[in-house]
Amino acid sequence: MSSETNIGVKPWMKAAETRAVMAALEAAGGADCARFVGGCVRNAVIGRPVADIDIATTLTPDRVTATLKAASLKAVPTGVEFGTVTAVSSGKPFEITTLRRDVETDGRHAVVAYTDDWAEDAARRDFRLNALYADADGRLFDPTGQGEADARAGRIVFVGDPETRIREDGLRILRFFRFLAWYGQGEPDADALAACERMKGSLISLSAERIAKELLRLLAADDPRPAMRLMAATGILSLVVPQAHGLARFEHLVEIESDLFQCDPLLRLAALLPDDPAAGLATAERLRLSNVQRDRLVAALGVEPRLVSWLSPREARRAVYQLGIDAFCDRLMLGWAGSDRNAAAMQWRALLPMAQSWPRPTFPLTGQEVMAAGVPEGPMVGEVMREIEAWWIDQDFIDDKLSIVERLKSVAQGMAY
């Protein structure tokens, strides 16, 4: 396989930890036994930042493990049944996968055989722009002959027949929309889109965790709106998120976040749902989100207290105290996104820094102090504390312990025990 393109030796290629891994592999298999592959190469081609570094190799996993250990590098069998070993060099992970070809697939799992043919390995990858390889000197290898051009043009095109690729792994439907959101330009590939729509039923058999991970990565794109419109139009969104009730609030939220230089995929998911904690809980359970994600989604979709753009500072502080800063900001953003695009934007915007900068106070009264005022131990203590707290909130969180104690005495004296 020849190459006419040299993308240059990028900083991440010549970093000491990268060179240590490549040198170890080349020592065991020769200069052409290992190449960078996939996202790191694609992003290098189009000038985007590179985070994860994946390497393809002709060496089998056992030889990869042995050569890494011989070079005093850590080898972790993260997916050894699929040919993948993770090298750890100076604390940085490198996913190393032996060249493979599919022997058998069922839409969720694949049985693979190892190969030393780079074209065979490229043929089993999802999209042509991801079937790119580069050696340590920056020489680019494009087995499909169109991967580099696709990457530069923003075309998301399956390698070979789209239906065949989707049958190998149904998650590639969501990956198609994710890559559209992150890298797509212009009209989507018609054959790919049609295949995704025809085969959307294959999503049903996938694990919730895989779907959730792919969906949240899609929603983390700077502007996922065009991809989400296509998902809705093809009926794929309703399969993945049955509680989704429209895109209007979601689209407005993306606009707002863009203006604020923010991007919050979980909040964007919330914007797809109705203001109903039950819908948030059902979605979280369906996608098997973490407990933290579930609780945040449920809190964001609550309806009381109602947040509006014309909240006074005092009302806003009351709401922040009741909800907590995070839930208040989430509900505020959703309320803003659900409002008229041309109405009250400045008022909504002004509430955010107020909530984020206000030091939410702690109720300055303890049960011991209540009992010291003569209230007997038991349920009455909590009742008195709740009454005093409500008064304290009405006083806009008065910072005067003497006044609070006087109020406590008054309440305690007026109650029958």
C-alpha beads as a LAMMPS data file, in Angstrom:
LAMMPS data file: protein, C-alpha beads

417 atoms
416 bonds

1 atom types
1 bond types

-500.0 500.0 xlo xhi
-500.0 500.0 ylo yhi
-500.0 500.0 zlo zhi

Masses

1 110.0

Atoms # bond

1 1 1 0.000 0.000 0.000
2 1 1 1.511 3.286 -1.086
3 1 1 0.780 6.830 -0.074
4 1 1 1.287 10.146 -1.783
5 1 1 0.354 12.293 1.209
6 1 1 2.490 13.222 4.167
7 1 1 0.662 14.983 6.970
8 1 1 3.907 15.728 8.781
9 1 1 5.108 14.533 12.132
10 1 1 2.613 16.003 14.577
11 1 1 3.556 16.937 18.145
12 1 1 1.621 13.975 19.552
13 1 1 3.500 11.648 17.183
14 1 1 6.912 12.747 18.371
15 1 1 6.032 12.945 22.059
16 1 1 8.333 10.757 24.123
17 1 1 5.528 8.524 25.393
18 1 1 4.272 7.908 21.831
19 1 1 7.727 7.171 20.478
20 1 1 8.321 4.677 23.285
21 1 1 5.257 2.654 22.267
22 1 1 5.984 2.771 18.534
23 1 1 9.645 1.885 19.079
24 1 1 8.658 -1.146 21.150
25 1 1 6.287 -2.427 18.458
26 1 1 8.721 -1.771 15.625
27 1 1 11.478 -3.580 17.495
28 1 1 9.344 -6.710 17.441
29 1 1 7.776 -6.488 14.000
30 1 1 9.735 -4.123 11.832
31 1 1 9.248 -0.560 10.661
32 1 1 5.899 -1.194 8.957
33 1 1 4.221 -3.268 11.667
34 1 1 2.433 -0.390 13.435
35 1 1 0.531 2.683 12.275
36 1 1 -1.660 5.272 13.868
37 1 1 -5.286 4.755 12.895
38 1 1 -8.746 6.245 13.036
39 1 1 -9.675 9.409 14.865
40 1 1 -6.189 10.659 15.609
41 1 1 -5.244 10.443 11.928
42 1 1 -8.542 11.897 10.745
43 1 1 -8.204 14.869 13.099
44 1 1 -4.588 15.387 12.091
45 1 1 -5.684 15.547 8.450
46 1 1 -8.327 18.211 9.091
47 1 1 -6.415 20.138 11.738
48 1 1 -8.512 19.280 14.778
49 1 1 -7.149 18.495 18.245
50 1 1 -6.140 14.907 18.943
51 1 1 -7.003 13.377 22.291
52 1 1 -6.950 9.575 22.084
53 1 1 -4.237 7.824 20.098
54 1 1 -5.087 4.448 18.555
55 1 1 -2.546 2.205 16.880
56 1 1 -3.078 -0.696 14.454
57 1 1 -0.482 -3.424 14.198
58 1 1 0.264 -6.671 12.411
59 1 1 1.496 -8.126 15.708
60 1 1 -0.878 -10.475 17.520
61 1 1 -2.080 -9.441 21.002
62 1 1 0.256 -11.849 22.784
63 1 1 3.255 -10.442 20.922
64 1 1 2.069 -6.897 21.628
65 1 1 1.862 -7.696 25.329
66 1 1 5.264 -9.343 25.370
67 1 1 7.035 -6.551 23.500
68 1 1 5.479 -3.856 25.686
69 1 1 6.596 -5.619 28.838
70 1 1 10.063 -6.112 27.375
71 1 1 10.215 -2.339 26.889
72 1 1 9.108 -1.784 30.518
73 1 1 5.729 -0.463 29.387
74 1 1 2.471 -1.466 31.028
75 1 1 0.176 -3.705 28.971
76 1 1 -3.521 -3.896 29.904
77 1 1 -5.751 -6.530 28.193
78 1 1 -8.702 -4.141 27.774
79 1 1 -10.217 -5.999 24.802
80 1 1 -7.857 -8.809 24.103
81 1 1 -10.692 -11.062 22.854
82 1 1 -11.136 -8.536 20.043
83 1 1 -7.413 -8.054 19.511
84 1 1 -6.941 -4.955 21.648
85 1 1 -4.258 -4.283 24.256
86 1 1 -3.845 -0.908 25.933
87 1 1 -0.291 0.294 26.411
88 1 1 0.408 2.801 29.152
89 1 1 3.447 4.970 28.540
90 1 1 4.317 7.720 31.035
91 1 1 0.746 7.549 32.287
92 1 1 -0.843 7.958 28.833
93 1 1 -2.947 5.130 27.335
94 1 1 -2.558 3.922 23.748
95 1 1 -5.108 1.451 22.390
96 1 1 -3.288 -1.065 20.183
97 1 1 -5.367 -3.384 18.019
98 1 1 -4.198 -6.198 15.782
99 1 1 -5.335 -5.970 12.151
100 1 1 -8.623 -7.859 11.859
101 1 1 -11.240 -9.134 9.480
102 1 1 -14.762 -10.113 10.486
103 1 1 -15.622 -13.800 10.413
104 1 1 -19.102 -13.614 11.929
105 1 1 -21.328 -10.763 13.185
106 1 1 -24.781 -10.544 14.746
107 1 1 -25.236 -6.783 14.923
108 1 1 -23.838 -6.566 18.446
109 1 1 -20.716 -8.709 18.643
110 1 1 -18.219 -9.792 16.023
111 1 1 -16.047 -12.866 15.709
112 1 1 -12.761 -11.716 14.186
113 1 1 -9.684 -13.296 12.696
114 1 1 -6.289 -11.614 12.657
115 1 1 -4.712 -10.583 9.394
116 1 1 -1.606 -8.820 8.176
117 1 1 -3.519 -7.136 5.341
118 1 1 -4.092 -3.446 5.973
119 1 1 -6.814 -3.286 3.300
120 1 1 -8.750 -6.081 5.029
121 1 1 -8.560 -4.195 8.289
122 1 1 -9.787 -1.018 6.614
123 1 1 -12.686 -2.890 4.996
124 1 1 -14.243 -3.728 8.385
125 1 1 -14.158 -0.158 9.709
126 1 1 -17.263 2.006 9.813
127 1 1 -16.637 5.136 7.703
128 1 1 -14.051 5.923 5.072
129 1 1 -12.757 8.975 6.959
130 1 1 -12.008 6.677 9.916
131 1 1 -10.178 4.100 7.763
132 1 1 -7.041 6.220 7.605
133 1 1 -3.586 5.192 8.793
134 1 1 -0.330 7.081 9.287
135 1 1 3.140 5.898 10.139
136 1 1 5.539 7.478 12.606
137 1 1 6.980 9.690 9.845
138 1 1 3.580 11.169 8.987
139 1 1 3.000 9.233 5.764
140 1 1 -0.735 8.840 5.215
141 1 1 -2.295 5.558 4.037
142 1 1 -5.821 5.578 2.640
143 1 1 -6.861 2.013 1.695
144 1 1 -10.365 2.984 0.515
145 1 1 -8.906 5.702 -1.693
146 1 1 -11.504 8.204 -0.489
147 1 1 -11.029 8.560 3.243
148 1 1 -8.787 11.597 3.094
149 1 1 -11.085 13.380 0.644
150 1 1 -14.112 12.559 2.815
151 1 1 -12.399 13.921 5.909
152 1 1 -11.516 17.193 4.216
153 1 1 -14.980 17.555 2.650
154 1 1 -16.944 16.524 5.745
155 1 1 -18.545 13.488 4.078
156 1 1 -19.675 10.643 6.325
157 1 1 -19.725 7.617 4.025
158 1 1 -19.724 3.981 5.105
159 1 1 -16.887 1.730 4.001
160 1 1 -18.432 -0.436 1.308
161 1 1 -22.120 -1.332 1.580
162 1 1 -23.903 0.628 4.351
163 1 1 -26.310 -2.191 5.249
164 1 1 -23.435 -4.636 5.609
165 1 1 -21.638 -2.294 7.989
166 1 1 -24.820 -1.788 10.046
167 1 1 -25.508 -5.530 10.214
168 1 1 -22.044 -5.931 11.720
169 1 1 -22.935 -3.483 14.483
170 1 1 -26.261 -1.677 14.787
171 1 1 -24.640 1.060 16.854
172 1 1 -23.163 2.370 13.614
173 1 1 -26.542 3.988 12.971
174 1 1 -26.007 6.316 15.913
175 1 1 -22.351 6.687 15.028
176 1 1 -23.412 7.921 11.592
177 1 1 -25.416 10.735 13.180
178 1 1 -22.668 11.465 15.713
179 1 1 -20.071 11.872 12.991
180 1 1 -22.500 14.025 11.021
181 1 1 -22.813 16.265 14.074
182 1 1 -19.069 16.480 14.666
183 1 1 -17.609 16.402 11.159
184 1 1 -20.388 16.555 8.587
185 1 1 -20.675 19.315 6.009
186 1 1 -23.341 19.775 3.366
187 1 1 -25.993 17.204 2.534
188 1 1 -25.656 13.782 4.192
189 1 1 -24.793 10.745 2.111
190 1 1 -28.137 9.549 0.757
191 1 1 -27.263 5.833 0.726
192 1 1 -26.027 5.955 4.313
193 1 1 -29.076 7.840 5.554
194 1 1 -31.477 5.508 3.763
195 1 1 -29.734 2.440 5.180
196 1 1 -29.910 3.862 8.712
197 1 1 -33.637 4.464 8.334
198 1 1 -34.329 1.027 6.875
199 1 1 -32.353 -0.759 9.573
200 1 1 -33.264 1.356 12.596
201 1 1 -34.926 -1.652 14.205
202 1 1 -31.463 -3.077 14.881
203 1 1 -31.050 -0.444 17.602
204 1 1 -33.553 -2.297 19.774
205 1 1 -31.150 -5.167 20.434
206 1 1 -28.271 -2.940 21.587
207 1 1 -27.345 -2.410 25.203
208 1 1 -28.677 0.744 26.825
209 1 1 -25.197 1.731 27.957
210 1 1 -23.808 1.719 24.419
211 1 1 -26.743 3.757 23.128
212 1 1 -26.448 6.288 25.957
213 1 1 -22.725 6.753 25.441
214 1 1 -23.159 7.342 21.714
215 1 1 -26.149 9.658 22.164
216 1 1 -24.399 11.845 24.729
217 1 1 -21.307 12.063 22.527
218 1 1 -23.546 13.171 19.669
219 1 1 -25.194 15.808 21.875
220 1 1 -21.741 17.071 22.892
221 1 1 -21.053 18.356 19.368
222 1 1 -20.892 22.124 18.948
223 1 1 -24.037 22.064 16.805
224 1 1 -25.902 18.750 16.786
225 1 1 -29.138 20.290 15.476
226 1 1 -28.952 19.152 11.810
227 1 1 -28.118 15.585 12.865
228 1 1 -30.924 15.540 15.412
229 1 1 -33.412 16.800 12.816
230 1 1 -32.461 13.869 10.587
231 1 1 -32.793 11.452 13.494
232 1 1 -36.271 12.792 14.205
233 1 1 -37.311 12.721 10.552
234 1 1 -36.238 9.081 10.135
235 1 1 -37.950 7.928 13.337
236 1 1 -34.638 7.005 14.951
237 1 1 -34.875 9.603 17.724
238 1 1 -38.239 8.262 18.891
239 1 1 -36.734 4.774 19.116
240 1 1 -33.803 5.948 21.198
241 1 1 -35.657 8.501 23.342
242 1 1 -39.384 7.666 23.241
243 1 1 -40.188 10.512 25.656
244 1 1 -38.771 13.140 23.287
245 1 1 -41.547 15.614 22.504
246 1 1 -40.005 17.889 19.898
247 1 1 -36.879 19.755 18.936
248 1 1 -37.876 23.408 19.412
249 1 1 -36.591 23.806 22.966
250 1 1 -33.516 21.718 22.212
251 1 1 -32.631 23.864 19.201
252 1 1 -33.056 27.096 21.141
253 1 1 -30.910 25.720 23.975
254 1 1 -28.077 24.979 21.531
255 1 1 -28.265 28.588 20.337
256 1 1 -28.152 29.902 23.902
257 1 1 -25.251 27.665 24.859
258 1 1 -23.350 28.778 21.788
259 1 1 -23.725 32.411 22.859
260 1 1 -22.592 31.498 26.379
261 1 1 -19.691 29.321 25.124
262 1 1 -21.206 26.314 26.871
263 1 1 -22.004 22.753 25.810
264 1 1 -23.848 20.424 28.168
265 1 1 -25.012 17.145 26.568
266 1 1 -27.130 16.027 29.540
267 1 1 -28.954 19.354 29.640
268 1 1 -29.526 19.049 25.893
269 1 1 -31.056 15.632 26.513
270 1 1 -33.328 17.209 29.125
271 1 1 -34.391 19.845 26.590
272 1 1 -35.785 17.079 24.377
273 1 1 -38.134 15.957 27.160
274 1 1 -41.317 17.465 28.616
275 1 1 -41.185 19.249 31.970
276 1 1 -42.085 16.140 33.898
277 1 1 -39.743 14.410 36.349
278 1 1 -41.358 11.083 35.412
279 1 1 -40.197 11.535 31.820
280 1 1 -36.675 12.242 33.067
281 1 1 -36.723 9.140 35.255
282 1 1 -38.060 6.938 32.455
283 1 1 -35.382 8.206 30.068
284 1 1 -32.616 7.754 32.630
285 1 1 -33.736 4.201 33.345
286 1 1 -34.115 3.345 29.668
287 1 1 -30.593 4.593 28.933
288 1 1 -29.239 3.264 32.238
289 1 1 -27.664 6.558 33.100
290 1 1 -25.613 6.879 36.265
291 1 1 -27.376 7.799 39.508
292 1 1 -25.863 11.274 39.335
293 1 1 -27.088 11.777 35.767
294 1 1 -30.529 10.388 36.642
295 1 1 -30.955 12.672 39.646
296 1 1 -29.868 15.706 37.661
297 1 1 -32.256 14.926 34.797
298 1 1 -35.183 14.446 37.168
299 1 1 -34.423 17.674 39.069
300 1 1 -34.016 19.685 35.857
301 1 1 -37.493 18.703 34.660
302 1 1 -39.354 19.702 37.820
303 1 1 -42.010 22.411 37.576
304 1 1 -42.087 23.915 41.074
305 1 1 -41.102 26.568 41.827
306 1 1 -41.800 27.989 38.385
307 1 1 -38.884 29.970 37.005
308 1 1 -39.612 32.983 34.837
309 1 1 -37.445 35.687 33.343
310 1 1 -38.938 38.399 35.551
311 1 1 -37.950 36.841 38.881
312 1 1 -36.895 39.494 41.360
313 1 1 -33.499 39.008 43.020
314 1 1 -35.307 38.031 46.209
315 1 1 -37.471 35.452 44.425
316 1 1 -34.429 34.113 42.614
317 1 1 -32.528 33.653 45.874
318 1 1 -35.504 31.808 47.340
319 1 1 -35.561 29.463 44.334
320 1 1 -31.806 28.868 44.471
321 1 1 -32.074 28.010 48.161
322 1 1 -34.957 25.615 47.525
323 1 1 -33.537 23.884 44.445
324 1 1 -29.793 24.197 44.864
325 1 1 -27.565 26.105 42.450
326 1 1 -27.186 23.313 39.878
327 1 1 -30.888 22.464 39.565
328 1 1 -31.787 26.154 39.522
329 1 1 -29.382 26.838 36.646
330 1 1 -30.592 23.772 34.730
331 1 1 -34.239 24.804 35.079
332 1 1 -33.360 28.383 34.238
333 1 1 -31.647 27.312 31.013
334 1 1 -34.583 25.081 30.078
335 1 1 -37.046 27.858 30.862
336 1 1 -35.052 30.268 28.727
337 1 1 -34.815 27.731 25.906
338 1 1 -38.552 27.148 26.066
339 1 1 -39.367 30.855 25.816
340 1 1 -39.795 33.082 22.793
341 1 1 -36.422 33.622 21.124
342 1 1 -36.956 37.379 21.003
343 1 1 -38.328 37.854 24.500
344 1 1 -36.508 38.668 27.731
345 1 1 -33.125 37.235 26.744
346 1 1 -31.296 39.839 28.830
347 1 1 -33.408 39.055 31.901
348 1 1 -32.803 35.319 31.585
349 1 1 -29.096 35.910 31.057
350 1 1 -28.833 38.175 34.120
351 1 1 -30.264 35.513 36.433
352 1 1 -27.440 33.064 35.730
353 1 1 -24.501 34.984 37.247
354 1 1 -26.671 35.970 40.190
355 1 1 -27.386 32.346 41.022
356 1 1 -23.811 31.249 40.421
357 1 1 -22.286 33.984 42.574
358 1 1 -24.762 34.037 45.460
359 1 1 -23.336 32.190 48.476
360 1 1 -26.283 29.921 49.334
361 1 1 -26.567 30.138 53.139
362 1 1 -27.030 27.347 55.633
363 1 1 -30.018 27.613 57.955
364 1 1 -28.401 28.932 61.152
365 1 1 -30.465 27.038 63.719
366 1 1 -29.905 23.609 65.221
367 1 1 -32.181 21.128 66.884
368 1 1 -30.236 21.571 70.110
369 1 1 -31.009 25.286 70.106
370 1 1 -34.692 24.567 69.550
371 1 1 -34.791 22.178 72.496
372 1 1 -32.880 24.699 74.600
373 1 1 -35.768 27.112 73.941
374 1 1 -38.110 24.663 75.664
375 1 1 -39.360 22.514 72.805
376 1 1 -39.403 18.839 73.884
377 1 1 -37.352 16.323 71.943
378 1 1 -39.368 14.664 69.208
379 1 1 -41.344 15.580 66.074
380 1 1 -42.142 19.042 67.432
381 1 1 -38.487 20.045 67.039
382 1 1 -38.639 19.519 63.280
383 1 1 -41.963 21.338 63.054
384 1 1 -40.554 24.363 64.856
385 1 1 -37.421 24.366 62.740
386 1 1 -39.473 24.276 59.528
387 1 1 -41.578 27.200 60.721
388 1 1 -38.532 29.258 61.661
389 1 1 -36.831 28.381 58.381
390 1 1 -39.884 29.545 56.404
391 1 1 -39.798 32.843 58.328
392 1 1 -36.045 33.158 57.747
393 1 1 -36.503 32.645 54.003
394 1 1 -39.303 35.244 53.969
395 1 1 -36.864 37.635 55.633
396 1 1 -34.519 37.078 52.674
397 1 1 -32.139 34.914 54.710
398 1 1 -31.574 37.461 57.437
399 1 1 -28.054 37.269 58.828
400 1 1 -28.938 38.179 62.407
401 1 1 -28.757 35.321 64.877
402 1 1 -30.325 37.410 67.621
403 1 1 -33.440 38.019 65.523
404 1 1 -33.635 34.302 64.717
405 1 1 -33.390 33.379 68.389
406 1 1 -36.082 35.913 69.283
407 1 1 -38.319 34.429 66.616
408 1 1 -37.620 30.965 68.006
409 1 1 -38.640 32.078 71.494
410 1 1 -41.833 33.595 70.160
411 1 1 -42.782 30.449 68.251
412 1 1 -41.845 28.165 71.134
413 1 1 -43.927 30.153 73.617
414 1 1 -46.949 30.135 71.333
415 1 1 -47.012 26.346 70.786
416 1 1 -48.885 23.853 72.947
417 1 1 -46.774 20.805 73.795

Bonds

1 1 1 2
2 1 2 3
3 1 3 4
4 1 4 5
5 1 5 6
6 1 6 7
7 1 7 8
8 1 8 9
9 1 9 10
10 1 10 11
11 1 11 12
12 1 12 13
13 1 13 14
14 1 14 15
15 1 15 16
16 1 16 17
17 1 17 18
18 1 18 19
19 1 19 20
20 1 20 21
21 1 21 22
22 1 22 23
23 1 23 24
24 1 24 25
25 1 25 26
26 1 26 27
27 1 27 28
28 1 28 29
29 1 29 30
30 1 30 31
31 1 31 32
32 1 32 33
33 1 33 34
34 1 34 35
35 1 35 36
36 1 36 37
37 1 37 38
38 1 38 39
39 1 39 40
40 1 40 41
41 1 41 42
42 1 42 43
43 1 43 44
44 1 44 45
45 1 45 46
46 1 46 47
47 1 47 48
48 1 48 49
49 1 49 50
50 1 50 51
51 1 51 52
52 1 52 53
53 1 53 54
54 1 54 55
55 1 55 56
56 1 56 57
57 1 57 58
58 1 58 59
59 1 59 60
60 1 60 61
61 1 61 62
62 1 62 63
63 1 63 64
64 1 64 65
65 1 65 66
66 1 66 67
67 1 67 68
68 1 68 69
69 1 69 70
70 1 70 71
71 1 71 72
72 1 72 73
73 1 73 74
74 1 74 75
75 1 75 76
76 1 76 77
77 1 77 78
78 1 78 79
79 1 79 80
80 1 80 81
81 1 81 82
82 1 82 83
83 1 83 84
84 1 84 85
85 1 85 86
86 1 86 87
87 1 87 88
88 1 88 89
89 1 89 90
90 1 90 91
91 1 91 92
92 1 92 93
93 1 93 94
94 1 94 95
95 1 95 96
96 1 96 97
97 1 97 98
98 1 98 99
99 1 99 100
100 1 100 101
101 1 101 102
102 1 102 103
103 1 103 104
104 1 104 105
105 1 105 106
106 1 106 107
107 1 107 108
108 1 108 109
109 1 109 110
110 1 110 111
111 1 111 112
112 1 112 113
113 1 113 114
114 1 114 115
115 1 115 116
116 1 116 117
117 1 117 118
118 1 118 119
119 1 119 120
120 1 120 121
121 1 121 122
122 1 122 123
123 1 123 124
124 1 124 125
125 1 125 126
126 1 126 127
127 1 127 128
128 1 128 129
129 1 129 130
130 1 130 131
131 1 131 132
132 1 132 133
133 1 133 134
134 1 134 135
135 1 135 136
136 1 136 137
137 1 137 138
138 1 138 139
139 1 139 140
140 1 140 141
141 1 141 142
142 1 142 143
143 1 143 144
144 1 144 145
145 1 145 146
146 1 146 147
147 1 147 148
148 1 148 149
149 1 149 150
150 1 150 151
151 1 151 152
152 1 152 153
153 1 153 154
154 1 154 155
155 1 155 156
156 1 156 157
157 1 157 158
158 1 158 159
159 1 159 160
160 1 160 161
161 1 161 162
162 1 162 163
163 1 163 164
164 1 164 165
165 1 165 166
166 1 166 167
167 1 167 168
168 1 168 169
169 1 169 170
170 1 170 171
171 1 171 172
172 1 172 173
173 1 173 174
174 1 174 175
175 1 175 176
176 1 176 177
177 1 177 178
178 1 178 179
179 1 179 180
180 1 180 181
181 1 181 182
182 1 182 183
183 1 183 184
184 1 184 185
185 1 185 186
186 1 186 187
187 1 187 188
188 1 188 189
189 1 189 190
190 1 190 191
191 1 191 192
192 1 192 193
193 1 193 194
194 1 194 195
195 1 195 196
196 1 196 197
197 1 197 198
198 1 198 199
199 1 199 200
200 1 200 201
201 1 201 202
202 1 202 203
203 1 203 204
204 1 204 205
205 1 205 206
206 1 206 207
207 1 207 208
208 1 208 209
209 1 209 210
210 1 210 211
211 1 211 212
212 1 212 213
213 1 213 214
214 1 214 215
215 1 215 216
216 1 216 217
217 1 217 218
218 1 218 219
219 1 219 220
220 1 220 221
221 1 221 222
222 1 222 223
223 1 223 224
224 1 224 225
225 1 225 226
226 1 226 227
227 1 227 228
228 1 228 229
229 1 229 230
230 1 230 231
231 1 231 232
232 1 232 233
233 1 233 234
234 1 234 235
235 1 235 236
236 1 236 237
237 1 237 238
238 1 238 239
239 1 239 240
240 1 240 241
241 1 241 242
242 1 242 243
243 1 243 244
244 1 244 245
245 1 245 246
246 1 246 247
247 1 247 248
248 1 248 249
249 1 249 250
250 1 250 251
251 1 251 252
252 1 252 253
253 1 253 254
254 1 254 255
255 1 255 256
256 1 256 257
257 1 257 258
258 1 258 259
259 1 259 260
260 1 260 261
261 1 261 262
262 1 262 263
263 1 263 264
264 1 264 265
265 1 265 266
266 1 266 267
267 1 267 268
268 1 268 269
269 1 269 270
270 1 270 271
271 1 271 272
272 1 272 273
273 1 273 274
274 1 274 275
275 1 275 276
276 1 276 277
277 1 277 278
278 1 278 279
279 1 279 280
280 1 280 281
281 1 281 282
282 1 282 283
283 1 283 284
284 1 284 285
285 1 285 286
286 1 286 287
287 1 287 288
288 1 288 289
289 1 289 290
290 1 290 291
291 1 291 292
292 1 292 293
293 1 293 294
294 1 294 295
295 1 295 296
296 1 296 297
297 1 297 298
298 1 298 299
299 1 299 300
300 1 300 301
301 1 301 302
302 1 302 303
303 1 303 304
304 1 304 305
305 1 305 306
306 1 306 307
307 1 307 308
308 1 308 309
309 1 309 310
310 1 310 311
311 1 311 312
312 1 312 313
313 1 313 314
314 1 314 315
315 1 315 316
316 1 316 317
317 1 317 318
318 1 318 319
319 1 319 320
320 1 320 321
321 1 321 322
322 1 322 323
323 1 323 324
324 1 324 325
325 1 325 326
326 1 326 327
327 1 327 328
328 1 328 329
329 1 329 330
330 1 330 331
331 1 331 332
332 1 332 333
333 1 333 334
334 1 334 335
335 1 335 336
336 1 336 337
337 1 337 338
338 1 338 339
339 1 339 340
340 1 340 341
341 1 341 342
342 1 342 343
343 1 343 344
344 1 344 345
345 1 345 346
346 1 346 347
347 1 347 348
348 1 348 349
349 1 349 350
350 1 350 351
351 1 351 352
352 1 352 353
353 1 353 354
354 1 354 355
355 1 355 356
356 1 356 357
357 1 357 358
358 1 358 359
359 1 359 360
360 1 360 361
361 1 361 362
362 1 362 363
363 1 363 364
364 1 364 365
365 1 365 366
366 1 366 367
367 1 367 368
368 1 368 369
369 1 369 370
370 1 370 371
371 1 371 372
372 1 372 373
373 1 373 374
374 1 374 375
375 1 375 376
376 1 376 377
377 1 377 378
378 1 378 379
379 1 379 380
380 1 380 381
381 1 381 382
382 1 382 383
383 1 383 384
384 1 384 385
385 1 385 386
386 1 386 387
387 1 387 388
388 1 388 389
389 1 389 390
390 1 390 391
391 1 391 392
392 1 392 393
393 1 393 394
394 1 394 395
395 1 395 396
396 1 396 397
397 1 397 398
398 1 398 399
399 1 399 400
400 1 400 401
401 1 401 402
402 1 402 403
403 1 403 404
404 1 404 405
405 1 405 406
406 1 406 407
407 1 407 408
408 1 408 409
409 1 409 410
410 1 410 411
411 1 411 412
412 1 412 413
413 1 413 414
414 1 414 415
415 1 415 416
416 1 416 417
